[in-house]
């Protein structure tokens, strides 16, 4: 069966894409940021070798705008083109999807009472392509299939940390019930602390960020109960993006260990965070929806 073998957290700062695309990775300003991904690039190529990545990110008004704002949306297409964010599409490969697994996950999540929006045609912006660049570098073709999972953290109200963690648990149940033998990773992107506007523009909270990274490791579930107001107060208006990391963490099960960790400030007046996690105990709670007298729903997934 398919299994989730690792989780990755990564900031998706757009200037990192610019630095890569314009050959500035080794410039004095950018080099410390990129050097923190050298371990991961080697590990991805030589050891991890995932078949599919479920990549959790937020759209930045490229695929969605105020006319439609899904809380959770999953891409079910064969391919996703890089979005034009005002300066033309990034010169990176087309993202290839995995429709069979994507539809299976969508069905499982909906039967598990998560109201997913299925997207059959959308372009993907820096929220998705920058993490791929940071993990794979300059490639002619992405060496992995990608299922985009977009989360609304742009317009109020965003989902709670607890809801995101529970979604991760449901994703793990969905992947574990897929019959094909697939090595699946799940990535949570965005964050860490940053604010892009107003009197607190440029806010960075190093202590809070590193405490957040600490609590992704081991068996604590403390982060699922952090309220929106704490993210806003401690990490800035865009720090709420960190709830997307909790989807990744929830999918890894009861306990995790850290394989690699990187934190660098400042990067375009934001905090850059990166962590690679491996499940130590990948068990997740059974679905309260699919157990008991809901055998018909489970049969549909099987």
C-alpha positions as CSV (number, residue, x, y, z in Angstrom):
1,X,0.0,0.0,0.0
2,X,1.0,3.6,-0.2
3,X,2.7,5.1,2.9
4,X,3.8,8.5,4.1
5,X,7.5,8.2,4.8
6,X,8.5,11.8,5.7
7,X,7.2,15.3,6.2
8,X,9.0,18.6,5.2
9,X,8.3,22.1,6.4
10,X,9.6,24.9,4.3
11,X,9.0,28.7,3.9
12,X,8.0,29.6,0.4
13,X,9.5,33.1,0.3
14,X,9.2,34.4,-3.3
15,X,12.6,36.0,-3.4
16,X,14.1,32.6,-3.1
17,X,12.6,31.7,-6.4
18,X,14.0,34.9,-7.9
19,X,17.4,34.2,-6.5
20,X,17.5,30.8,-8.0
21,X,16.0,31.8,-11.4
22,X,18.6,34.7,-11.8
23,X,21.6,32.7,-10.6
24,X,22.1,34.5,-7.3
25,X,22.2,31.4,-5.0
26,X,25.8,31.9,-4.2
27,X,25.6,35.7,-3.6
28,X,26.6,36.8,-0.2
29,X,23.1,37.7,0.9
30,X,21.4,34.5,-0.4
31,X,24.1,31.8,0.2
32,X,23.3,31.2,3.9
33,X,19.7,30.6,3.1
34,X,20.4,28.1,0.3
35,X,23.2,26.3,2.1
36,X,20.6,25.2,4.7
37,X,18.9,23.1,2.0
38,X,22.1,21.2,0.8
39,X,21.5,18.3,3.2
40,X,17.9,17.9,2.0
41,X,18.7,18.1,-1.7
42,X,21.2,15.3,-1.2
43,X,18.9,13.2,0.9
44,X,16.0,13.6,-1.5
45,X,18.1,12.5,-4.5
46,X,20.0,9.7,-2.8
47,X,17.8,8.3,-0.1
48,X,14.2,9.6,0.2
49,X,13.2,9.4,-3.5
50,X,9.5,10.0,-3.1
51,X,7.0,9.0,-5.8
52,X,4.4,11.6,-4.8
53,X,4.4,14.7,-2.7
54,X,1.2,16.1,-1.2
55,X,2.2,19.7,-1.1
56,X,0.3,22.0,1.3
57,X,0.5,25.6,0.4
58,X,-1.6,28.8,0.0
59,X,-2.5,30.4,-3.2
60,X,-1.6,34.1,-3.5
61,X,-4.5,35.3,-5.7
62,X,-3.2,33.3,-8.7
63,X,-5.8,30.6,-8.9
64,X,-8.3,32.0,-6.4
65,X,-9.6,35.5,-5.7
66,X,-12.4,37.1,-3.7
67,X,-14.9,35.5,-6.0
68,X,-14.1,32.0,-4.6
69,X,-12.2,31.2,-1.5
70,X,-12.1,27.5,-0.6
71,X,-10.8,26.6,2.8
72,X,-9.2,23.4,1.6
73,X,-8.8,22.6,-2.1
74,X,-7.1,19.6,-3.7
75,X,-5.7,19.6,-7.2
76,X,-6.8,16.5,-9.2
77,X,-5.3,17.3,-12.6
78,X,-2.7,15.6,-14.7
79,X,-0.5,18.8,-14.7
80,X,-0.3,22.3,-13.2
81,X,1.5,25.1,-15.0
82,X,3.5,27.8,-13.2
83,X,1.4,30.9,-12.6
84,X,2.1,34.3,-13.9
85,X,2.3,36.4,-10.8
86,X,2.8,39.7,-12.6
87,X,6.3,39.1,-14.0
88,X,5.6,36.1,-16.2
89,X,5.6,32.5,-15.1
90,X,8.7,31.2,-13.3
91,X,11.1,29.4,-15.6
92,X,10.5,26.0,-13.9
93,X,9.1,22.7,-15.1
94,X,5.4,22.0,-15.3
95,X,4.2,20.3,-12.2
96,X,2.9,16.8,-12.9
97,X,0.0,15.6,-10.8
98,X,-1.1,12.1,-9.6
99,X,-4.9,12.1,-10.3
100,X,-5.5,8.6,-9.1
101,X,-4.1,9.3,-5.6
102,X,-5.6,12.8,-5.6
103,X,-9.1,11.6,-6.3
104,X,-8.7,8.8,-3.8
105,X,-7.6,11.2,-1.1
106,X,-10.4,13.6,-2.0
107,X,-13.0,10.9,-1.7
108,X,-11.6,9.7,1.6
109,X,-11.5,13.2,3.1
110,X,-15.0,14.0,2.1
111,X,-16.3,10.7,3.5
112,X,-14.3,11.6,6.6
113,X,-16.4,14.9,6.7
114,X,-13.8,17.3,5.4
115,X,-15.4,19.6,2.8
116,X,-12.8,19.6,0.1
117,X,-12.9,21.6,-3.1
118,X,-11.7,19.5,-6.1
119,X,-9.8,21.6,-8.7
120,X,-9.3,20.1,-12.1
121,X,-7.6,23.1,-13.7
122,X,-5.3,25.6,-11.9
123,X,-1.9,27.3,-12.2
124,X,0.4,27.1,-9.2
125,X,2.3,30.0,-7.8
126,X,5.5,30.5,-5.8
127,X,3.8,29.0,-2.7
128,X,4.2,25.6,-4.4
129,X,7.1,26.1,-6.9
130,X,9.6,27.7,-4.5
131,X,9.6,24.7,-2.1
132,X,10.2,22.4,-5.1
133,X,13.1,24.5,-6.2
134,X,14.6,24.5,-2.7
135,X,14.5,20.7,-2.5
136,X,15.4,19.8,-6.1
137,X,17.4,22.8,-7.5
138,X,17.7,23.3,-11.2
139,X,16.0,20.4,-13.1
140,X,14.6,20.0,-16.5
141,X,11.7,18.0,-15.1
142,X,10.5,17.6,-11.5
143,X,11.5,14.0,-10.5
144,X,8.2,13.5,-8.5
145,X,4.5,13.7,-8.9
146,X,2.8,16.5,-6.9
147,X,-0.7,16.8,-5.5
148,X,-1.4,20.5,-4.6
149,X,-3.4,21.0,-1.5
150,X,-4.3,24.7,-1.1
151,X,-5.3,26.2,2.2
152,X,-7.0,29.6,2.8
153,X,-4.7,31.5,5.1
154,X,-5.1,34.8,3.2
155,X,-8.7,35.9,4.0
156,X,-10.4,35.6,7.4
157,X,-11.4,33.1,8.7
158,X,-8.6,30.6,8.1
159,X,-8.9,27.1,9.5
160,X,-7.8,26.5,13.1
161,X,-4.6,24.7,13.9
162,X,-6.6,21.8,15.4
163,X,-8.6,21.5,12.1
164,X,-5.4,21.4,10.1
165,X,-3.8,18.8,12.3
166,X,-6.9,16.7,12.1
167,X,-6.9,17.1,8.3
168,X,-3.3,15.7,8.3
169,X,-4.5,12.7,10.2
170,X,-7.3,12.1,7.7
171,X,-4.8,12.4,4.8
172,X,-2.7,9.7,6.4
173,X,-5.7,7.4,6.7
174,X,-6.5,8.1,3.0
175,X,-2.9,7.4,1.8
176,X,-2.7,4.3,3.9
177,X,-5.8,2.9,2.2
178,X,-4.5,3.5,-1.3
179,X,-3.6,0.1,-2.8
180,X,-0.6,1.0,-5.0
181,X,2.9,0.8,-3.5
182,X,3.9,4.5,-3.3
183,X,6.4,6.4,-1.3
184,X,4.6,9.6,-0.3
185,X,5.8,12.7,1.4
186,X,3.7,15.5,2.7
187,X,5.1,19.1,2.8
188,X,3.8,22.0,4.9
189,X,4.8,25.4,3.5
190,X,4.6,29.1,4.3
191,X,5.7,31.1,7.3
192,X,7.6,31.4,9.6
193,X,7.1,34.8,11.3
194,X,6.5,37.7,9.0
195,X,4.3,40.7,8.4
196,X,4.2,42.4,5.1
197,X,2.3,45.6,5.9
198,X,1.3,48.1,8.5
199,X,3.3,49.5,11.5
200,X,4.7,46.1,12.3
201,X,6.0,45.3,8.7
202,X,9.2,43.3,9.0
203,X,8.3,41.7,12.3
204,X,10.3,38.6,13.1
205,X,10.1,36.5,16.3
206,X,13.1,34.2,16.4
207,X,12.2,32.7,19.8
208,X,8.6,31.9,18.9
209,X,9.6,30.4,15.5
210,X,12.2,28.1,17.1
211,X,9.8,27.0,19.8
212,X,7.3,26.2,17.0
213,X,9.9,24.0,15.3
214,X,10.7,22.3,18.6
215,X,7.1,21.3,19.1
216,X,6.9,19.6,15.7
217,X,9.3,17.0,17.0
218,X,8.4,14.2,19.3
219,X,4.9,13.3,20.5
220,X,3.5,16.6,21.8
221,X,0.3,17.9,20.2
222,X,0.5,21.3,21.9
223,X,0.6,23.2,18.6
224,X,-2.9,22.1,17.5
225,X,-4.4,24.3,20.2
226,X,-2.5,27.6,19.5
227,X,-5.3,30.2,18.7
228,X,-5.3,32.5,15.7
229,X,-4.7,35.5,17.9
230,X,-1.4,34.1,19.2
231,X,-0.1,33.7,15.6
232,X,-1.2,37.3,14.9
233,X,0.3,38.8,18.0
234,X,3.6,36.8,18.1
235,X,4.4,36.2,14.4
236,X,2.7,38.9,12.4
237,X,-0.3,38.9,10.1
238,X,1.3,36.4,7.7
239,X,2.5,34.1,10.5
240,X,-0.8,32.3,10.3
241,X,0.6,30.4,7.4
242,X,2.2,28.1,10.0
243,X,-1.1,26.2,10.4
244,X,-0.3,24.6,7.1
245,X,2.8,23.0,8.7
246,X,0.3,21.3,11.2
247,X,-1.3,19.4,8.3
248,X,2.1,18.0,7.5
249,X,2.7,17.2,11.2
250,X,-0.7,15.6,11.8
251,X,-0.1,13.3,8.8
252,X,3.1,11.9,10.4
253,X,1.3,10.2,13.3
254,X,1.8,10.0,17.0
255,X,5.6,10.8,17.2
256,X,8.3,12.2,14.9
257,X,12.1,12.7,14.9
258,X,13.9,15.5,13.1
259,X,16.4,14.5,10.4
260,X,17.4,18.1,9.5
261,X,16.6,21.6,10.5
262,X,17.5,25.1,9.2
263,X,16.5,28.6,10.4
264,X,17.9,31.8,8.9
265,X,17.0,35.5,9.3
266,X,16.5,37.8,7.7
267,X,15.4,36.7,4.2
268,X,13.5,39.5,2.5
269,X,12.5,40.8,5.9
270,X,11.0,37.4,6.9
271,X,12.1,34.3,8.8
272,X,13.2,31.3,6.7
273,X,12.4,28.0,8.3
274,X,13.0,24.4,7.1
275,X,12.6,21.0,8.8
276,X,12.7,17.4,7.7
277,X,10.7,15.0,9.9
278,X,10.3,11.2,9.9
279,X,7.6,9.4,11.7
280,X,8.7,7.4,14.7
281,X,5.2,6.1,15.5
282,X,3.1,6.6,12.4
283,X,-0.2,5.6,14.0
284,X,-3.1,8.1,13.7
285,X,-6.4,8.0,15.5
286,X,-9.1,6.1,13.6
287,X,-11.8,8.2,11.9
288,X,-14.8,8.8,14.1
289,X,-16.8,9.0,10.8
290,X,-15.6,5.9,9.1
291,X,-15.7,3.5,12.1
292,X,-18.6,1.8,13.7
293,X,-21.8,1.7,11.7
294,X,-20.3,3.5,8.7
295,X,-19.1,0.4,7.0
296,X,-20.5,1.5,3.7
297,X,-18.4,4.6,3.5
298,X,-15.3,2.5,4.3
299,X,-16.2,0.0,1.6
300,X,-16.3,2.9,-0.9
301,X,-12.7,3.8,0.0
302,X,-11.5,0.2,-0.1
